[in-house]
Amino acid sequence: MTDRHQKRLSRRSTVGLLFAAFAGLGVMAGGMPATAQAQTKGEVRIGYQKYGTLTLLKGRGTLEKRLAEQGVGVKWSEFPAGPVLLEGLNVGSIDFGTVGEAPPIFAQAAGANLVYVGNEPPSPASEAIVVPKGSSLRTLADLKGKKIALNKGSNVHYLLLKALEKAGVAYADIQPVFLPPADARAAFERGSVDAWAIWDPFLAAAEKQIGARVLADGKGLVANYQFYLASRSYAEKNPEILRVVLDEVAKVDDWGRNNPDEVATMLSAQTGLSKEVVALAASRYAYGVKPVSVDVIAAQQKVADAFSNLKLIPKPIVVRDALLPAAKQVATK
């Protein structure tokens, strides 16, 4: 058996498990098949950010071709960060999207009716706490008393918690400055903050364009999973469409893993960033969409508990509640 054939079988096995997460949802109320229901909707609305597999999927156009066979269109909406993407999901402006570890925690705690439908493997080097190249800050302990820019409720919020914990610095002993990426970069460049917690490709851009120095990335601190989420109502009504979306994500993962130069070219075209910047970001990607496992849900629960303990979310949550019933069965295997 060739390596290529083994990879194809592995992808089919993974996608089969993802599809199993939607088992039992094939027939809708009134006995209408899910495919017929999907055709009446006419469109799947996808939220994406300037990174990862969904950006590649948009660039390749394969999902549009696949869903056109079912009479379903695709509408793409770009978001600057995960929290606002999930806000869009919650208010019904998109149906499906991808974010890091922390945004689903904040969204679930705020009452958003979302569900996890898959995740990419850990990518801890894709986020970091950076300082200006001439900064006197050399260790995580040096962050005590300093102003740190970050997007509240994004994946880097958890990175910051774990970094401070490792350094023995209380969260109350730093000054978080909550800013979206573009505003955070501006504050970072003009010296209004001492450090910046940020993710790729903004991280890669800061390194390549302004010489930002990495104080610590996520290695040894956080997993930094990327999650695929859908609104619960959409997932319940359109399982066949989500199956197609996840299948195309898996195919793009295979392509991206094996074609780094083409990935950089496509990301540069899609994001407007230089090929040098996106090549660095893409080198830190982790490809291979998977069903949400019991271990991943347990890791997410630790993230949720950390935010709850610091009163950063309004109430404790049970992450497993944000799974479809059939997916809960998959996540226990």
C-alpha positions as CSV (number, residue, x, y, z in Angstrom):
1,M,0.0,0.0,0.0
2,T,1.4,3.4,-1.0
3,D,1.8,6.3,1.4
4,R,-0.7,8.3,-0.6
5,H,-3.3,5.4,-0.4
6,Q,-2.7,5.2,3.3
7,K,-3.3,8.9,3.7
8,R,-6.5,8.7,1.7
9,L,-7.8,5.8,3.8
10,S,-6.9,7.8,7.0
11,R,-8.8,10.8,5.7
12,R,-11.8,8.7,4.9
13,S,-11.7,7.2,8.4
14,T,-11.5,10.6,10.0
15,V,-14.3,12.0,7.9
16,G,-16.4,8.9,8.7
17,L,-16.0,9.7,12.4
18,L,-17.0,13.3,11.8
19,F,-20.0,12.2,9.9
20,A,-20.9,9.8,12.7
21,A,-21.2,12.9,14.9
22,F,-24.3,13.8,12.8
23,A,-25.9,10.4,13.0
24,G,-29.6,10.5,13.7
25,L,-30.0,13.9,12.3
26,G,-30.7,12.8,8.7
27,V,-34.5,13.2,8.9
28,M,-36.0,16.4,9.9
29,A,-39.3,17.2,11.5
30,G,-42.2,16.2,9.3
31,G,-40.1,13.4,7.7
32,M,-38.3,15.8,5.2
33,P,-34.8,14.4,4.3
34,A,-31.9,16.7,5.4
35,T,-30.8,17.2,1.8
36,A,-34.2,18.4,0.8
37,Q,-34.3,20.8,3.7
38,A,-30.8,22.1,2.8
39,Q,-31.8,22.8,-0.7
40,T,-34.7,25.0,0.5
41,K,-32.2,27.1,2.5
42,G,-30.1,27.7,-0.6
43,E,-27.0,29.0,1.2
44,V,-24.5,28.2,3.9
45,R,-22.9,31.3,5.5
46,I,-19.4,30.7,6.6
47,G,-17.4,32.9,9.0
48,Y,-13.6,32.8,8.7
49,Q,-10.5,34.7,9.8
50,K,-7.1,35.5,8.2
51,Y,-5.7,32.1,8.9
52,G,-6.2,28.4,8.6
53,T,-8.0,25.9,6.5
54,L,-11.2,27.9,5.9
55,T,-9.1,30.6,4.2
56,L,-7.6,27.9,2.0
57,L,-11.0,26.4,1.3
58,K,-12.3,29.8,0.2
59,G,-9.3,30.3,-2.0
60,R,-9.6,26.9,-3.8
61,G,-13.4,27.2,-4.4
62,T,-14.0,23.5,-4.1
63,L,-16.8,23.8,-1.6
64,E,-18.8,26.0,-4.0
65,K,-18.5,23.4,-6.7
66,R,-19.5,20.5,-4.4
67,L,-22.5,22.3,-2.9
68,A,-23.7,23.6,-6.3
69,E,-24.6,20.0,-7.1
70,Q,-27.2,20.2,-4.3
71,G,-28.4,23.7,-5.3
72,V,-26.7,25.3,-2.3
73,G,-24.6,28.4,-2.4
74,V,-21.8,29.6,-0.2
75,K,-21.4,33.0,1.4
76,W,-18.1,34.0,3.1
77,S,-17.8,36.6,5.8
78,E,-14.4,37.6,7.2
79,F,-14.1,38.5,10.9
80,P,-11.1,40.1,12.7
81,A,-11.2,37.7,15.7
82,G,-13.1,34.7,17.1
83,P,-15.3,36.5,19.7
84,V,-17.0,38.6,17.0
85,L,-17.3,35.7,14.7
86,L,-19.2,33.7,17.3
87,E,-21.3,36.8,18.0
88,G,-22.3,36.6,14.3
89,L,-23.1,32.9,14.7
90,N,-25.2,33.6,17.8
91,V,-27.3,36.4,16.1
92,G,-27.8,34.4,13.0
93,S,-25.6,36.2,10.5
94,I,-23.5,33.1,9.8
95,D,-24.1,29.4,10.2
96,F,-20.6,27.9,10.5
97,G,-17.1,29.1,11.4
98,T,-13.7,28.5,13.0
99,V,-12.2,30.0,16.2
100,G,-9.6,29.1,18.8
101,E,-10.0,27.7,22.3
102,A,-11.4,30.6,24.3
103,P,-14.1,32.2,22.1
104,P,-16.5,29.2,22.4
105,I,-16.1,29.3,26.2
106,F,-17.1,33.0,26.4
107,A,-19.9,32.5,23.9
108,Q,-21.4,29.5,25.7
109,A,-21.2,31.3,29.0
110,A,-23.1,34.2,27.5
111,G,-25.9,31.8,26.4
112,A,-24.9,31.3,22.7
113,N,-26.6,28.2,21.3
114,L,-23.6,26.8,19.4
115,V,-22.2,23.4,18.9
116,Y,-18.7,22.0,18.3
117,V,-18.5,20.0,15.0
118,G,-14.8,19.3,14.7
119,N,-11.3,20.6,15.4
120,E,-7.8,20.8,14.0
121,P,-4.8,19.3,16.0
122,P,-3.0,21.5,18.5
123,S,-0.9,24.4,17.1
124,P,0.8,26.0,20.2
125,A,3.4,27.9,18.2
126,S,0.7,29.8,16.3
127,E,0.2,32.2,19.2
128,A,2.6,34.1,21.4
129,I,3.3,37.0,23.7
130,V,5.6,39.4,22.0
131,V,7.5,42.5,23.0
132,P,9.2,45.3,21.0
133,K,12.6,44.3,19.7
134,G,14.3,46.8,22.0
135,S,12.3,45.9,25.1
136,S,14.0,45.2,28.4
137,L,11.4,42.5,29.2
138,R,13.2,39.1,29.0
139,T,11.1,36.6,31.0
140,L,7.4,36.0,31.7
141,A,8.0,37.2,35.3
142,D,8.9,40.6,33.8
143,L,5.3,41.0,32.8
144,K,4.2,41.9,36.4
145,G,2.8,45.4,36.5
146,K,2.9,45.7,32.7
147,K,0.3,46.6,30.1
148,I,-0.5,43.7,27.8
149,A,-2.6,44.1,24.7
150,L,-4.9,41.3,23.7
151,N,-8.3,40.6,22.2
152,K,-10.6,39.7,25.1
153,G,-12.0,36.2,24.9
154,S,-9.7,35.1,22.1
155,N,-7.4,32.1,22.2
156,V,-4.5,34.3,23.4
157,H,-6.5,35.2,26.5
158,Y,-6.0,31.6,27.8
159,L,-2.3,31.7,26.7
160,L,-1.8,34.8,28.8
161,L,-3.4,33.1,31.9
162,K,-1.2,30.0,31.5
163,A,2.0,32.1,30.9
164,L,1.3,34.2,34.0
165,E,0.6,31.0,36.0
166,K,3.9,29.5,34.9
167,A,5.8,32.7,35.9
168,G,4.0,33.0,39.3
169,V,2.4,36.3,38.4
170,A,-1.2,36.9,39.4
171,Y,-3.6,38.0,36.7
172,A,-4.5,40.9,38.9
173,D,-0.9,42.0,38.8
174,I,-0.9,42.8,35.1
175,Q,-2.8,45.5,33.2
176,P,-4.8,43.8,30.3
177,V,-5.6,46.2,27.5
178,F,-8.4,44.7,25.5
179,L,-8.0,45.7,21.8
180,P,-8.8,44.0,18.5
181,P,-5.7,43.0,16.4
182,A,-5.4,46.1,14.3
183,D,-5.7,48.5,17.2
184,A,-3.4,46.3,19.4
185,R,-0.7,46.5,16.7
186,A,-1.0,50.3,16.6
187,A,-0.7,50.5,20.4
188,F,2.2,48.1,20.4
189,E,4.1,50.1,17.7
190,R,3.6,53.4,19.4
191,G,4.7,52.0,22.8
192,S,1.3,52.4,24.6
193,V,1.5,48.8,25.8
194,D,4.5,46.8,27.0
195,A,3.6,43.4,25.4
196,W,1.1,41.9,23.0
197,A,-0.6,38.5,23.1
198,I,-1.5,37.7,19.5
199,W,-2.0,34.8,17.0
200,D,-1.0,34.1,13.4
201,P,-0.8,35.7,10.8
202,F,-0.8,38.9,12.9
203,L,2.0,37.3,15.0
204,A,4.1,36.5,11.9
205,A,3.5,40.0,10.5
206,A,4.7,41.6,13.7
207,E,7.8,39.4,13.7
208,K,8.6,40.0,10.0
209,Q,7.6,43.6,9.6
210,I,8.5,45.3,12.9
211,G,10.9,42.9,14.5
212,A,8.6,41.9,17.4
213,R,10.4,39.5,19.7
214,V,8.7,36.4,21.1
215,L,8.7,36.3,24.9
216,A,6.9,33.0,24.9
217,D,4.7,31.1,22.5
218,G,2.2,28.4,23.4
219,K,4.6,25.5,23.4
220,G,4.4,23.8,26.9
221,L,1.6,26.1,27.9
222,V,-1.5,25.6,25.8
223,A,-2.7,23.3,23.0
224,N,-4.3,26.0,20.9
225,Y,-6.9,23.9,19.1
226,Q,-8.8,25.4,16.3
227,F,-12.5,24.5,16.5
228,Y,-15.2,24.3,13.9
229,L,-18.6,25.4,15.2
230,A,-22.1,25.8,13.9
231,S,-25.3,27.2,15.3
232,R,-27.3,24.4,17.0
233,S,-30.3,25.0,14.9
234,Y,-28.3,25.0,11.6
235,A,-26.5,21.8,12.6
236,E,-29.8,20.1,13.4
237,K,-31.5,21.2,10.2
238,N,-28.6,20.8,7.8
239,P,-26.4,17.8,8.7
240,E,-25.8,16.9,5.1
241,I,-24.4,20.3,4.3
242,L,-22.1,20.2,7.3
243,R,-20.9,16.7,6.2
244,V,-19.9,18.2,2.8
245,V,-18.2,21.2,4.4
246,L,-16.2,19.0,6.8
247,D,-15.3,16.6,3.9
248,E,-14.0,19.5,1.9
249,V,-12.1,20.8,4.9
250,A,-10.4,17.4,5.3
251,K,-9.4,17.5,1.6
252,V,-7.9,21.0,1.9
253,D,-6.1,19.9,5.0
254,D,-4.5,17.0,3.0
255,W,-3.6,19.4,0.2
256,G,-2.2,22.1,2.5
257,R,0.0,19.7,4.4
258,N,1.6,18.5,1.2
259,N,1.9,21.9,-0.7
260,P,3.4,24.5,1.6
261,D,4.5,26.8,-1.2
262,E,1.1,26.8,-2.9
263,V,-0.5,27.4,0.5
264,A,1.7,30.5,1.0
265,T,0.8,31.8,-2.4
266,M,-2.9,31.3,-1.8
267,L,-2.9,32.8,1.7
268,S,-1.0,35.9,0.4
269,A,-3.6,36.4,-2.3
270,Q,-6.5,35.8,0.2
271,T,-5.1,38.0,3.1
272,G,-3.2,40.7,1.3
273,L,-0.1,39.9,3.4
274,S,3.3,39.2,1.9
275,K,4.2,35.6,1.0
276,E,7.1,35.8,3.5
277,V,4.7,36.6,6.3
278,V,2.1,34.0,5.5
279,A,4.7,31.3,4.8
280,L,5.9,31.8,8.4
281,A,2.4,31.6,9.8
282,A,1.6,28.5,7.6
283,S,4.7,26.7,8.8
284,R,3.1,26.7,12.3
285,Y,-0.3,25.3,11.2
286,A,-1.5,21.9,12.2
287,Y,-3.6,20.2,9.6
288,G,-6.0,17.3,10.0
289,V,-9.7,17.9,11.0
290,K,-10.9,15.5,13.6
291,P,-14.1,14.7,15.5
292,V,-14.2,16.3,18.9
293,S,-12.9,13.7,21.3
294,V,-13.3,13.2,25.0
295,D,-9.7,14.4,25.5
296,V,-10.4,17.6,23.6
297,I,-13.6,18.3,25.5
298,A,-11.7,17.7,28.7
299,A,-9.1,20.2,27.6
300,Q,-11.8,22.7,26.8
301,Q,-13.3,22.2,30.2
302,K,-10.0,23.2,31.8
303,V,-10.0,26.4,29.7
304,A,-13.6,27.1,30.9
305,D,-12.8,26.4,34.5
306,A,-9.8,28.7,34.4
307,F,-11.9,31.6,33.1
308,S,-14.6,30.8,35.6
309,N,-12.3,30.7,38.5
310,L,-11.0,34.2,37.7
311,K,-14.6,35.5,37.2
312,L,-13.8,36.3,33.5
313,I,-17.0,34.6,32.4
314,P,-20.4,35.2,34.1
315,K,-21.0,31.7,35.1
316,P,-19.4,28.2,35.1
317,I,-20.2,26.1,32.1
318,V,-20.2,22.4,31.0
319,V,-18.5,22.3,27.6
320,R,-20.0,19.0,26.8
321,D,-23.4,20.7,26.7
322,A,-22.3,22.3,23.4
323,L,-22.3,19.0,21.5
324,L,-25.1,17.5,19.5
325,P,-26.4,14.3,21.1
326,A,-24.8,12.0,18.6
327,A,-21.5,13.9,18.9
328,K,-21.6,13.3,22.7
329,Q,-21.5,9.6,21.9
330,V,-18.5,10.0,19.6
331,A,-16.7,12.2,22.2
332,T,-16.9,9.4,24.8
333,K,-15.2,6.8,22.6
